[in-house]
Amino acid sequence: MDILEVNRAGSNLEHIAMGNILGYENRSDEINQIRELQQQLEELRRNKAPLESPWREDDSAVFSQEMKDKLLQKIKSIELPDPCQAINLIVVGRKGSGKSSFVNTLFTVLRNSSQISTIAASYGVNYPSTTNSLHEITLLRNWNEKQLRIYDCRGVETPNEYYEKDLIKTISGCIKKDYKFQTANSIRDDSIFLNQTPTISDKMHCVLFVASADQDFQKDKIVLANVQKHLREENIPLRLIFTKVDKLELCGSGEVSEVFRSRHAHQKVNKAKGTFGLQDNQILPIASYVRCTTQNLPQDVLALLALENILEEAVAYIKHSV
């Protein structure tokens, strides 16, 4: 049950619980439902109270224009060691997790023209994504004579050995853009999309698991378990992109700028840490542009904070590899 449903139930919950419970003496299911609603309503009330201190980014000016400008400048001044010609990022995750919306958000924020990008194949909250191929998007061109690229690929619902094999090959730089992921077979040895001799410029330098904050993380873990094992074995950077945090209880205001004081967001991040076995700095909250038509400062800053974190890790990995 989501927050809106709990709110609706809360308006008459006390009447149901106190006025009708005697009539349910022999109806345990109804009594259990009432108790569950009571617990959810109480949790909702607790979540509306802000934390005494932020769980991250302890700076009252974090969601300011000054911070946004500072982050943009820092990101655009990052330099890569030769011979690497680009930073490559790849987003992976289940269908509907928000992969394409996240890519669009990064493109929007870096372009910074006030208009929302739809460069990745995102079809909104009521339609499933149809991203099947390895879609390459250049986020920054002529970036200190290098490039920043991000790749969107097919989402899956259940573990699939062929998808996993192709994804691991993609991360290793062995699969070229526009390759169409299959669910019944992996890439053939004679495929034109197979790169037999990948360089550091072809490899993925940070893998971004995208998971929705308002869904069950356990399903994401099951789908991505083997890929995560590979990343750990090869010391390839991983970040969990925690999308849809704007759907959580944000201190009763609904404002993205309250995310770091939100008890609900903090609880969800801690749950994700335990589920995926990650550290604090590996989980990056995001409120992607889905319904908006123009940019919003808090959403921009949240995306830039995430991108700064990602790029720092990617650069460190490249320097260690060359």
JOTAZI-V427566 format. One line per field, one symbol per residue. phi: phi as a letter, one per 30 degrees, with the letter a starting at -180 (. if undefined). psi: psi as a letter, one per 40 degrees, with the letter a starting at -180 (. if undefined). A space follows every 10 residues. Layout:
phi = ???
psi = ???
This chain:
phi = .ddddddddd dbdddddddc dddcecbddd dddddddddd dddddddddd ddbddahdad cdcbdddddd ddddddcdcc ddcdcacccb cblddidjdd dddddddddd dhcicddbdc dccidcbddc dccdccbcdb chchibbcbb ccbddbcbeb dddddddddd ddicbddidc dcccacdddc ddcccdbdcd dcddcaccdc bddcbddddd dddceddddd dddchdebbc dcdiddcddc hicidedced cddddddddd ddeddcicce dcccdbcddb cdcbdbeedd dddddddeed dddddddddd dd
psi = hidddddddd deddddddde ddefdegddd dddddddddd ddddddddhi idiieigghe edfidddddd dddddeehii iieheihhih hiaiheefdd dddddddddd dfeeihifdi ghfidehiif hdighhhhdh ifgfeaihii hiihiidihh dddddddddd deeehiiehh hieeiihide ieehhdgiid edihehhhhh ihdeihdddd dddedddddd dddefhihih hgifeeeihg fedehdeede ehdddddddd dddddefiid eehhiigihd eieiihdddd dddddddddd dddddddddd d.
